[in-house]
Amino acid sequence: MIIGLKKLLHLPVFTRLGTRLGKISDAEIDVDSQAIVEYHVSAGTFSDKNYLIDRSQVLEIGADKIIVEDSLILASAQEKKEQASPQTALGAAAQSVIDQE
C-alpha cells in the first residue's frame, strides 16, 4: 500500500487496545534509506500530550489509522509518575521539618 504525505499527516493513531493517542503531526525521514524513522503524534490543540513513535513501535498502518504498541501509554504514565516523585519527596521533606518543630 502507498499512502501520500498529506494523508499520513492526518491519520489518527491508536494503541493495540484502542486508546486514541492523537494524529500524526510530523515525521522524521532518513534521507539515505528514504524511510520514516520516527512519527510525531499530537493529542490535539487543547492537550500538551505529544508522542514520538519509533518505527519499531508501529504495528500497522492502514488507510484510516495507525496502530502502535500499548507500551506507549505505559511509558507516558511512568514519565508522569517520575515527574511527580520529586514533588512528593519535597512534600515529605517539608512535613519532616514541620514535625521537628
MOZI-V243095 format. One record per residue. N is the residue number from 1. RES is the residue in one letter. PHI is phi in degrees with one decimal (999 if undefined). BURIAL is 1 if it has 9 or more other C-alpha atoms within 8 Angstrom, else 0. Layout:
n->N res->RES phi->PHI burial->BURIAL
n->N res->RES phi->PHI burial->BURIAL
This chain:
n->1 res->M phi->999 burial->0
n->2 res->I phi->-115.6 burial->0
n->3 res->I phi->-130.5 burial->0
n->4 res->G phi->-76.7 burial->0
n->5 res->L phi->-60.4 burial->0
n->6 res->K phi->-59.4 burial->0
n->7 res->K phi->-70.8 burial->0
n->8 res->L phi->-58.0 burial->1
n->9 res->L phi->-68.4 burial->1
n->10 res->H phi->-121.8 burial->1
n->11 res->L phi->-70.0 burial->1
n->12 res->P phi->-72.7 burial->1
n->13 res->V phi->-116.6 burial->1
n->14 res->F phi->-125.7 burial->1
n->15 res->T phi->-81.0 burial->1
n->16 res->R phi->-58.0 burial->1
n->17 res->L phi->-83.6 burial->0
n->18 res->G phi->99.8 burial->0
n->19 res->T phi->-73.8 burial->0
n->20 res->R phi->-81.3 burial->0
n->21 res->L phi->-95.3 burial->1
n->22 res->G phi->144.4 burial->1
n->23 res->K phi->-125.7 burial->1
n->24 res->I phi->-63.8 burial->1
n->25 res->S phi->-113.4 burial->1
n->26 res->D phi->-165.8 burial->0
n->27 res->A phi->-151.8 burial->1
n->28 res->E phi->-99.0 burial->0
n->29 res->I phi->-118.4 burial->1
n->30 res->D phi->-80.8 burial->1
n->31 res->V phi->-69.7 burial->0
n->32 res->D phi->-69.9 burial->0
n->33 res->S phi->-94.7 burial->0
n->34 res->Q phi->58.7 burial->0
n->35 res->A phi->-122.1 burial->0
n->36 res->I phi->-74.0 burial->1
n->37 res->V phi->-99.3 burial->1
n->38 res->E phi->-149.1 burial->1
n->39 res->Y phi->-109.0 burial->1
n->40 res->H phi->-103.8 burial->1
n->41 res->V phi->-120.7 burial->1
n->42 res->S phi->-111.0 burial->1
n->43 res->A phi->-72.3 burial->1
n->44 res->G phi->146.3 burial->1
n->45 res->T phi->-62.3 burial->0
n->46 res->F phi->-98.6 burial->0
n->47 res->S phi->-126.0 burial->0
n->48 res->D phi->-97.0 burial->0
n->49 res->K phi->-79.6 burial->0
n->50 res->N phi->-136.9 burial->0
n->51 res->Y phi->-127.4 burial->0
n->52 res->L phi->-108.8 burial->0
n->53 res->I phi->-114.8 burial->1
n->54 res->D phi->-70.5 burial->1
n->55 res->R phi->-58.1 burial->1
n->56 res->S phi->-69.7 burial->0
n->57 res->Q phi->-88.6 burial->0
n->58 res->V phi->-82.9 burial->1
n->59 res->L phi->-92.6 burial->1
n->60 res->E phi->-157.3 burial->0
n->61 res->I phi->-119.8 burial->0
n->62 res->G phi->-112.0 burial->0
n->63 res->A phi->-69.3 burial->0
n->64 res->D phi->-122.0 burial->0
n->65 res->K phi->-168.6 burial->1
n->66 res->I phi->-117.4 burial->1
n->67 res->I phi->-113.7 burial->1
n->68 res->V phi->-125.7 burial->1
n->69 res->E phi->-60.5 burial->1
n->70 res->D phi->-69.0 burial->1
n->71 res->S phi->-60.1 burial->0
n->72 res->L phi->-62.5 burial->1
n->73 res->I phi->-68.2 burial->0
n->74 res->L phi->-63.7 burial->0
n->75 res->A phi->-64.9 burial->0
n->76 res->S phi->-64.3 burial->0
n->77 res->A phi->-65.8 burial->0
n->78 res->Q phi->-64.6 burial->0
n->79 res->E phi->-60.6 burial->0
n->80 res->K phi->-62.5 burial->0
n->81 res->K phi->-64.0 burial->0
n->82 res->E phi->-65.1 burial->0
n->83 res->Q phi->-69.5 burial->0
n->84 res->A phi->-78.7 burial->0
n->85 res->S phi->-57.3 burial->0
n->86 res->P phi->-59.6 burial->0
n->87 res->Q phi->-65.8 burial->0
n->88 res->T phi->-64.2 burial->0
n->89 res->A phi->-63.4 burial->0
n->90 res->L phi->-63.4 burial->0
n->91 res->G phi->-62.0 burial->0
n->92 res->A phi->-67.2 burial->0
n->93 res->A phi->-65.0 burial->0
n->94 res->A phi->-63.7 burial->0
n->95 res->Q phi->-64.8 burial->0
n->96 res->S phi->-63.1 burial->0
n->97 res->V phi->-63.2 burial->0
n->98 res->I phi->-62.7 burial->0
n->99 res->D phi->-63.7 burial->0
n->100 res->Q phi->-73.3 burial->0
n->101 res->E phi->-80.0 burial->0
